């Protein structure tokens, strides 16, 4: 009976904040079309832009296709909690056929751990599991405080829906599109809660509840030690089935179809698909423990020869504890955004630091963990080998550079009366321009959690204003004065800030266009010309994909590029330094993470020097009027 009451109270809680939050708006059509033209004009050739402008005008004409689609989209908004949610989820994740590691799943890299021995590492794993159970308890009780927006338009309450999917989601591979399933009745379910532990490419069920009581840290440690022992038994070792989840989504869907023909495999899959999370106990990688190597190992496990098969990528949360101290979280991105991953990771790190491991005096007699069994046909054997080869290609192709810029951080930028995020975005544009002599369509994720079930929209950072600024910094034929450069920098920062505000208030263009396109499909219309245009196609090929993921604990987030000829750039601004994780693919000759990082370092320093000269120039008249001849600090 208490569960029912708890459920009702929780639902009531849920309803309260759902009613408080408004629905995602549908921007006015003319506004979106005008913004689109402004976003692309300076990125395409003049002739091409003329054709695009004509298509946009035709689309937006009174009584035209655009008006009809807009009307239908407004009707959809009235009927749904969030008109863009399903469209966005399918377009961004579920329809994507690429492998999850590197291409889709972001990772959080924990501070490097120093383990004295294997037992020490398992003790850390036991603490993480205990912390997960505590955090899940808070989620189930709806006891997490409702978050408020920070940065631009701070203070607005945010939608908490994503937190309720952290441990209850599973992404099923499909031949054409994946399915994201969320267990809604997890709190009231009488099924024992369990996690899956991966060790030496084998999978084990660890029940975290026995006789109605959660396991203590000591009990979890004891079970992990048993798992380690079982995994070491070479005679019982089964093929590395986890590698199948690292494959392309269609390939994995086909393999899963073959697997489910056997009852043993169906039973094992059912246990993985209903678990709280996966805990991966990794073998030492043998690599130097640099930030870059730890990031690579989190992203893909080092391939089939290392820990690449010691994963189950469909599960939303995988906690990796490497015996060599490489630890972190790998997550499927479809149920939630980076900030939810950050909050959970920080809770766990603080839990581990704040509650030193305590040996319990008594531990219960527990049933041993169970190894998951698999039946492997010759066909599946071949699929395993092919999946391993494809993962290895992905591993060999990823060019990652984790760069800690230590000259300044948020504090210096704020002293210039500039937004740290905006200045970093301008620096990324300057770095890209230095590398390629042009700007390209850029993606920066913007949270729309101010709205019911809000996820993200896109801030298009490659603005005309930023192009004017980067040209003033790089054009060798024309000399621009510092005051002109400074004016252009401030204009670029302002344009970036304005677009950010538009995006977080539901007024950006990308979700709107996606909605119009999907409505046209639902109406079985011929695809509107505007969406077939090469400008539109190029504007959605994000060569620079960026995201700010700030933390308050020493850790960092990273991911791979979203297109073959692109860069992934995740950054974490701290008070006095900034961590950048820049990724690209070796196979593409146009990109190099090291070259980009060098250009980024130069760009950040040049902007700092420009700001310092601007401050010095602004301070001069004041100093002379006071007759002061104090030496001026350069801020270096």
C-alpha positions in Angstrom: 0.0 0.0 0.0 2.7 2.6 0.8 4.1 2.2 -2.8 0.7 3.3 -4.2 0.7 6.4 -2.0 4.3 7.2 -2.9 3.4 6.8 -6.6 0.5 9.2 -6.3 2.5 11.8 -4.4 5.2 11.5 -7.0 2.8 11.9 -9.9 1.2 14.9 -8.1 4.7 16.4 -7.8 5.4 15.7 -11.4 2.1 17.4 -12.5 3.0 20.5 -10.4 6.1 21.3 -12.3 4.7 20.2 -15.6 1.9 22.7 -15.3 4.3 25.5 -14.2 6.4 25.1 -17.4 5.1 26.4 -20.7 5.0 24.4 -23.9 7.8 24.8 -26.5 6.6 27.6 -28.8 6.5 27.5 -32.6 8.4 30.6 -33.8 6.7 32.9 -36.4 7.4 31.5 -39.9 8.7 34.9 -41.3 11.1 35.2 -38.4 12.6 31.7 -39.0 13.0 32.3 -42.7 14.7 35.7 -42.2 17.1 34.2 -39.6 17.9 31.3 -41.9 18.9 33.6 -44.7 21.1 35.6 -42.3 22.7 32.4 -41.1 23.6 31.1 -44.5 24.3 34.2 -46.7 28.0 34.5 -45.8 28.6 30.8 -45.9 27.6 30.1 -49.5 28.5 31.6 -52.9 26.5 34.6 -54.1 24.8 32.8 -57.0 23.8 29.9 -54.7 22.4 32.4 -52.2 20.3 34.1 -54.8 18.7 30.7 -55.7 18.2 30.0 -51.9 16.6 33.4 -51.3 14.1 32.9 -54.2 13.1 29.4 -52.7 12.7 30.9 -49.3 10.5 33.7 -50.6 8.4 31.2 -52.5 8.0 29.0 -49.5 7.0 31.9 -47.2 4.7 33.6 -49.7 1.1 34.3 -48.5 -1.0 31.2 -49.2 2.1 29.2 -49.9 3.4 25.8 -48.7 5.1 27.3 -45.6 1.9 28.9 -44.3 0.0 25.6 -44.7 2.8 23.6 -42.8 3.0 26.3 -40.1 -0.8 26.1 -39.5 -0.5 22.3 -39.1 2.5 22.6 -36.8 0.5 25.0 -34.6 -2.3 22.5 -34.4 0.2 19.8 -33.4 1.5 22.1 -30.6 -2.0 22.4 -29.2 -2.5 18.7 -29.2 0.9 17.5 -27.7 2.9 18.2 -24.6 6.0 19.0 -26.8 5.5 19.3 -30.6 9.2 18.7 -31.4 10.2 16.0 -29.0 9.5 12.9 -31.1 10.6 14.5 -34.3 13.9 15.6 -32.7 14.6 12.3 -31.0 14.1 10.3 -34.2 16.1 12.7 -36.4 19.0 13.2 -33.9 19.4 9.7 -32.6 16.9 6.9 -33.3 17.1 7.1 -37.2 20.9 7.4 -37.2 22.4 4.1 -38.3 26.0 4.8 -37.2 27.6 2.9 -34.3 26.9 4.4 -30.9 30.6 4.5 -29.6 32.4 7.7 -30.9 29.6 8.7 -33.2 26.8 9.2 -30.7 27.6 8.2 -27.1 29.3 11.0 -25.0 31.5 10.0 -22.1 32.4 11.6 -18.8 36.0 11.0 -17.8 36.5 10.8 -14.0 39.6 12.1 -12.3 42.4 9.4 -12.6 42.1 7.0 -9.7 45.2 5.5 -8.0 44.4 1.9 -7.0 46.9 0.0 -4.9 45.5 -3.3 -6.1 42.6 -5.1 -7.6 40.6 -5.1 -4.3 41.1 -1.3 -4.1 39.5 -0.9 -7.6 36.6 -3.2 -6.7 36.1 -1.2 -3.5 35.8 2.0 -5.7 33.3 0.1 -7.9 31.3 -0.9 -4.9 31.1 2.7 -3.7 30.0 3.9 -7.2 27.2 1.2 -7.2 26.1 2.3 -3.7 26.1 5.9 -4.9 24.0 4.9 -7.9 21.5 3.2 -5.6 21.3 6.4 -3.5 20.9 8.7 -6.5 18.2 6.4 -8.0 16.4 6.5 -4.6 16.3 10.4 -4.8 15.0 10.2 -8.4 12.3 7.6 -7.5 11.2 9.7 -4.5 11.1 12.8 -6.8 13.5 14.3 -4.2 15.9 16.0 -6.6 15.4 19.7 -6.3 14.0 21.4 -9.4 16.9 23.0 -11.2 16.9 26.6 -12.3 18.6 28.0 -15.4 22.1 29.5 -15.1 23.9 31.8 -17.5 21.5 33.7 -19.8 18.1 34.4 -18.3 19.1 32.7 -15.1 16.5 31.6 -12.5 13.9 30.1 -14.7 12.8 26.6 -13.5 13.8 23.7 -15.7 12.1 20.5 -16.8 13.4 17.5 -14.7 11.9 14.8 -17.0 15.3 13.7 -18.3 16.5 12.6 -14.8 13.7 10.0 -14.6 15.1 8.2 -17.7 18.7 7.9 -16.3 18.4 4.3 -15.0 15.1 3.2 -16.6 15.9 3.5 -20.4 17.0 1.0 -22.9 17.7 1.6 -26.6 16.7 -1.3 -28.8 18.4 -1.5 -32.2 16.1 -1.6 -35.2 16.6 -2.3 -38.9 15.6 1.2 -39.9 15.1 3.1 -36.7 15.9 2.3 -33.0 13.3 2.3 -30.2 13.9 4.0 -26.9 12.0 2.3 -24.1 11.6 3.7 -20.7 10.2 1.6 -17.8 7.6 3.9 -16.2 6.6 1.5 -13.4 10.2 0.9 -12.2 9.5 2.3 -8.7 6.4 0.1 -8.1 7.8 -3.0 -9.8 8.2 -6.0 -7.5 11.0 -7.4 -9.6 14.4 -7.4 -7.8 16.6 -4.6 -9.0 19.8 -5.7 -10.6 22.8 -4.3 -12.4 24.9 -6.0 -15.1 28.6 -6.3 -14.4 30.9 -6.8 -17.4 34.3 -8.4 -16.7 36.7 -9.9 -19.2 33.9 -9.6 -21.9 31.6 -11.8 -19.8 28.3 -10.5 -18.3 27.0 -11.2 -14.8 23.8 -10.4 -13.0 24.4 -8.7 -9.6 21.1 -8.4 -7.6 21.4 -5.2 -5.5 18.4 -6.1 -3.4 18.2 -9.2 -1.2 15.1 -10.0 1.0 13.7 -6.5 0.4 16.9 -4.8 1.6 19.6 -3.2 -0.6 23.1 -4.6 -0.4 25.6 -2.7 1.7 28.9 -1.5 0.2 30.7 -4.5 1.8 28.2 -6.9 0.4 28.5 -5.4 -3.1 32.3 -5.7 -2.8 32.0 -9.3 -1.8 29.8 -10.0 -4.9 32.2 -8.1 -7.2 35.1 -10.3 -5.9 33.0 -13.4 -6.8 32.4 -12.0 -10.3 36.1 -11.4 -10.8 36.8 -15.0 -9.8 34.1 -16.4 -12.1 35.4 -14.3 -15.0 38.9 -15.7 -14.6 37.6 -19.2 -15.2 38.7 -19.7 -18.8 36.8 -22.9 -19.3 33.5 -21.2 -18.8 34.3 -18.1 -20.9 31.9 -17.3 -23.7 32.4 -15.3 -26.9 32.5 -11.5 -26.4 28.8 -10.7 -27.2 29.1 -7.1 -26.0 31.0 -6.2 -29.2 27.7 -6.6 -31.2 26.3 -3.4 -29.4 29.3 -1.4 -30.7 28.3 -2.1 -34.4 26.2 0.0 -36.7 22.6 0.0 -35.6 21.2 -2.0 -38.5 24.0 -4.6 -38.2 23.3 -5.0 -34.5 19.5 -5.3 -35.1 20.2 -8.1 -37.6 22.5 -9.9 -35.2 20.0 -9.4 -32.3 17.3 -11.0 -34.5 19.5 -14.0 -35.0 20.3 -14.2 -31.3 16.7 -14.2 -30.2 15.9 -17.4 -32.0 17.4 -19.1 -29.0 15.7 -19.1 -25.6 19.0 -18.9 -23.7 19.9 -15.7 -25.5 16.4 -14.2 -25.1 16.8 -14.7 -21.3 20.2 -13.1 -21.2 19.0 -10.1 -23.3 15.9 -9.7 -21.1 18.2 -9.4 -18.0 20.4 -6.8 -19.6 17.5 -4.8 -21.0 15.8 -4.5 -17.6 18.9 -3.7 -15.6 19.5 -0.4 -13.7 22.9 0.2 -15.3 26.0 -1.6 -16.5 29.3 -1.6 -14.5 32.3 -2.4 -16.7 35.4 -3.7 -14.8 38.1 -3.1 -17.3 41.5 -4.7 -17.7 44.6 -2.4 -17.5 45.0 -0.9 -21.0 48.8 -0.7 -21.0 48.6 2.9 -22.3 50.0 6.0 -20.6 47.4 7.6 -18.4 47.1 10.9 -20.2 43.8 12.8 -20.4 43.7 12.0 -24.1 44.2 8.3 -23.7 41.7 8.1 -20.9 39.2 9.9 -23.1 39.8 7.4 -26.0 39.4 4.4 -23.7 36.1 5.8 -22.4 34.9 6.4 -25.9 35.6 3.0 -27.4 37.3 0.8 -24.8 40.5 0.6 -27.0 38.9 -1.9 -29.4 38.6 -5.6 -29.4 42.1 -6.3 -28.2 41.5 -4.1 -25.0 38.1 -3.4 -23.4 36.0 -2.7 -26.5 33.8 -5.8 -26.0 33.5 -5.2 -22.2 30.5 -2.9 -22.9 26.8 -2.9 -23.6 26.2 0.3 -25.5 22.3 0.1 -25.6 22.1 0.7 -21.9 21.8 4.4 -21.0 24.5 4.4 -18.2 27.7 2.3 -18.2 30.1 3.0 -15.4 33.7 2.0 -16.3 36.1 1.1 -13.6 39.5 0.3 -15.0 42.0 -1.6 -12.9 44.6 0.9 -14.0 42.6 3.9 -12.6 40.9 4.9 -15.9 37.3 5.5 -14.8 34.2 7.3 -16.1 30.7 6.9 -17.6 29.6 6.1 -21.1 26.1 7.0 -21.9 23.5 6.5 -24.7 22.6 10.1 -25.5 19.0 9.5 -26.6 17.3 9.6 -23.2 19.1 12.7 -21.7 21.5 15.6 -22.2 25.0 16.2 -20.9 23.9 18.3 -17.9 22.0 15.3 -16.5 25.1 13.1 -16.9 27.2 15.8 -15.2 24.8 16.1 -12.2 24.8 12.3 -11.7 28.6 12.0 -12.1 29.2 14.8 -9.6 26.9 13.3 -7.1 28.8 10.0 -7.4 32.2 11.6 -7.1 31.1 13.6 -4.0 29.6 10.4 -2.6 32.9 8.5 -3.0 35.0 11.3 -1.6 32.5 12.1 1.2 31.9 8.6 2.5 35.2 6.7 2.9 34.9 3.0 2.5 33.7 1.3 5.7 34.1 -2.4 6.4 30.8 -3.8 7.7 31.2 -6.2 10.5 28.6 -8.6 9.3 27.5 -9.5 5.7 24.6 -11.6 4.8 24.7 -15.0 3.1 23.9 -14.0 -0.5 23.2 -16.0 -3.6 26.2 -15.8 -5.9 26.0 -13.5 -9.0 24.9 -15.3 -12.1 26.9 -15.5 -15.4 24.8 -14.7 -18.4 24.8 -17.6 -20.9 24.8 -17.3 -24.7 24.3 -19.8 -27.5 26.6 -19.1 -30.4 25.9 -20.4 -33.9 28.5 -20.3 -36.7 26.6 -17.4 -38.2 26.8 -15.4 -35.0 30.5 -16.3 -34.7 31.0 -14.7 -38.1 29.0 -11.6 -37.0 31.1 -11.2 -33.9 34.3 -11.2 -35.9 32.9 -8.6 -38.4 31.7 -6.4 -35.5 35.1 -6.6 -33.9 36.8 -5.5 -37.2 34.4 -2.5 -37.6 35.0 -1.4 -34.1 38.8 -1.6 -34.6 38.5 0.6 -37.7 36.6 3.2 -35.6 39.2 3.0 -32.9 42.1 3.4 -35.4 40.3 6.3 -37.1 39.6 8.5 -34.0 42.0 11.5 -33.6 41.4 12.9 -30.1 43.3 15.7 -28.4 42.4 16.8 -24.8 43.8 20.2 -24.3 43.9 22.2 -21.0 44.2 25.9 -21.7 45.7 27.3 -18.5 46.4 31.0 -19.4 42.9 32.1 -18.3 39.4 30.9 -17.7 35.9 32.3 -16.9 37.1 35.0 -14.5 39.2 36.8 -17.0 36.4 36.7 -19.6 33.8 38.0 -17.2 36.1 40.9 -16.3 35.9 41.9 -20.0 32.0 42.1 -19.5 31.7 39.2 -22.0 29.9 35.8 -21.8 32.5 33.0 -21.3 30.5 30.7 -23.6 30.2 33.4 -26.3 33.9 34.2 -26.2 34.9 30.5 -26.4 32.6 30.1 -29.4 34.2 33.1 -31.1 37.6 31.5 -30.4 36.5 28.2 -31.9 35.4 30.1 -35.1 38.7 32.0 -35.3 40.6 28.7 -34.8 38.6 27.0 -37.6 39.1 30.0 -39.9 42.9 29.8 -39.3 42.8 26.1 -40.3 40.6 26.3 -43.3 40.3 30.0 -44.4 36.5 29.9 -44.2 33.6 29.5 -41.7 31.3 26.5 -41.8 27.9 25.6 -40.4 28.4 25.1 -36.7 26.3 23.4 -34.1 26.2 24.4 -30.4 23.6 22.7 -28.3 21.2 24.9 -26.4 19.0 23.5 -23.7 15.3 24.2 -24.0 14.5 22.7 -20.6 12.6 25.9 -19.8 9.7 24.1 -21.5 7.8 20.9 -20.9 9.9 17.9 -21.9 12.4 20.3 -23.5 15.6 18.8 -24.9 17.8 21.0 -27.1 17.9 23.3 -30.2 20.9 24.6 -32.1 22.9 27.8 -31.7 24.4 28.6 -35.1 27.6 30.2 -34.0 29.1 31.0 -37.5 27.4 34.4 -37.6 28.1 37.2 -40.1 29.4 39.2 -37.1 32.0 36.5 -36.2 33.2 36.4 -39.8 33.8 40.1 -39.7 35.8 39.7 -36.5 37.9 36.7 -37.7 38.7 38.5 -40.9 40.0 41.5 -38.9 42.3 39.2 -37.0 43.6 37.2 -40.0 43.5 39.4 -43.1 47.1 40.3 -44.0 46.2 42.7 -46.8 44.3 45.1 -44.5 45.5 46.4 -41.2 42.7 47.0 -38.7 43.1 49.1 -35.6 42.7 47.6 -32.2 39.6 49.6 -31.6 38.0 48.3 -34.8 39.0 44.7 -33.9 37.6 45.2 -30.4 34.3 46.6 -31.8 34.0 43.6 -34.1 34.8 41.2 -31.2 32.0 42.8 -29.1 29.6 42.6 -32.1 30.5 38.9 -32.5 29.9 38.3 -28.8 26.6 40.2 -28.9 25.4 38.2 -31.9 26.3 34.9 -30.3 24.6 35.9 -27.0 21.5 37.1 -28.9 21.3 33.8 -30.8 21.8 31.9 -27.5 18.8 33.7 -25.9 16.7 33.0 -29.0 17.6 29.3 -28.9 16.9 28.8 -25.2 13.6 30.6 -25.4 12.4 28.3 -28.3 13.0 30.8 -31.1 15.9 29.1 -33.0 15.4 27.8 -36.5 16.6 24.2 -36.5 13.8 22.5 -34.6 11.2 24.7 -36.4 12.5 23.6 -39.9 12.6 20.0 -38.7 8.9 20.3 -37.6 7.9 21.8 -41.0 9.7 19.1 -42.9 8.2 16.3 -40.8 4.6 17.8 -41.2 5.1 17.8 -45.0 6.1 14.1 -44.9 3.0 13.3 -42.7 0.8 15.1 -45.3 2.5 13.0 -48.1 3.5 16.1 -49.9 6.3 16.3 -52.3 9.4 17.4 -50.3 9.3 21.3 -50.3 12.0 22.7 -52.6 13.6 24.7 -49.7 14.6 21.4 -48.1 16.1 19.9 -51.3 18.3 23.0 -51.8 22.0 22.5 -51.5 22.2 25.4 -49.1 19.8 23.7 -46.7 21.7 20.4 -47.0 25.1 22.0 -46.4 23.7 24.1 -43.5 22.7 20.8 -41.7 26.1 19.2 -42.3 27.8 20.3 -39.1 31.5 20.3 -39.7 32.0 21.9 -36.3 29.9 20.3 -33.6 30.4 22.0 -30.2 29.0 21.9 -26.7 29.7 23.5 -23.3 29.7 20.9 -20.5 30.8 22.6 -17.3 31.6 20.7 -14.1 32.3 21.7 -10.5 34.3 18.5 -9.9 37.6 17.7 -11.7 36.3 15.7 -14.7 35.5 16.3 -18.4 33.1 15.3 -21.1 33.9 14.4 -24.7 32.5 12.9 -27.9 33.4 12.2 -31.5 32.7 14.3 -34.7 29.2 14.1 -36.2 30.4 14.1 -39.8 33.4 12.4 -41.5 35.1 15.7 -42.3 34.3 17.4 -39.1 35.4 18.3 -35.6 33.8 17.5 -32.2 34.7 20.2 -29.7 33.4 19.8 -26.1 34.7 22.4 -23.6 34.5 22.8 -19.9 35.2 26.4 -18.7 36.7 26.7 -15.2 37.6 29.8 -13.2 41.2 30.0 -14.4 41.5 27.3 -17.1 39.4 25.7 -19.9 39.4 22.1 -20.9 38.9 21.4 -24.6 38.3 17.9 -26.0 38.8 18.1 -29.8 38.1 15.1 -32.0 38.3 14.4 -35.7 39.0 11.4 -37.9 42.4 10.4 -39.2 41.0 9.2 -42.5 40.0 12.7 -43.4 42.9 14.7 -44.7 41.2 18.1 -44.1 41.1 17.6 -40.4 43.7 17.3 -37.6 42.9 17.6 -33.9 46.5 18.7 -33.1 46.4 21.4 -35.8 43.0 22.6 -34.6 44.2 22.7 -31.0 47.3 24.7 -32.0 45.1 27.3 -33.8 42.7 27.4 -30.8 45.5 28.1 -28.4 46.7 30.9 -30.7 43.2 32.3 -31.0 42.6 32.4 -27.3 45.9 34.2 -26.7 45.3 36.7 -29.5 41.9 37.5 -28.1 43.4 37.9 -24.6 46.1 40.3 -25.9 43.5 42.3 -27.8 41.3 42.6 -24.7 44.4 43.6 -22.6 45.4 46.3 -25.2 41.9 47.5 -25.2 41.8 47.8 -21.4 45.2 49.6 -21.4 44.0 52.1 -24.0 40.8 52.7 -22.1 42.7 53.2 -18.9 45.3 55.7 -20.3 43.2 59.0 -20.3 42.1 58.2 -16.7 45.6 57.7 -15.5 47.0 60.8 -17.2 44.2 63.0 -15.7 45.1 61.7 -12.3 48.8 62.2 -13.0 49.4 58.6 -12.1 52.3 56.8 -13.7 51.7 53.3 -12.3 53.1 50.5 -14.4 50.2 48.8 -16.2 49.6 45.1 -15.7 49.3 43.1 -18.9 47.2 40.4 -17.3 49.6 37.7 -18.5 
